[in-house]
């Protein structure tokens, strides 16, 4: 126990900048060999084929998303408990929104809601559940909705102009 009242578990702590083939990351790593691996990383913004971009936020395109990886294990645990969280501002085919992708032992989950091309309100859900892999309880779910708001907005503007 330190004088500050904070407890630091045994293990290894690292902080640093990593550059792999021109791709930069700032990482904090905590390793407790008997219990846990915790990794918090801020990576460069990522653009794929001009149709997908992920950055820190709508107002910060200089930094990339935050990636958090938490792997908990123990001497008696046969299967480690894994959780990965990727958070950032995503632009995908004209939809832009703050988004989180979660991947864990049970599956992965993504939700994104935004205007699409300025004409439609669009929502995308992606869920894959594989927590019951051994029992055959596996599912994959994708749902996309688009709600047209253009004509309602146009009608409202026309009614404002008409006497």
Secondary structure, DSSP 4 states (H G I P E B T S, - for coil): --TTS----SSEEEEEEEEETTEEEEEEEEEETTTEEEEEEEE--EEETTTEEEESBTTB-SS--EEEEEEE--TT-SS-EEEEEEEEEEEETTEEEEEEEEEETTEEEEEEEEEETTTEEEEEEEEEEEEEGGGTEEEEEEEEEEEE-HHHHHHHHHHHH--
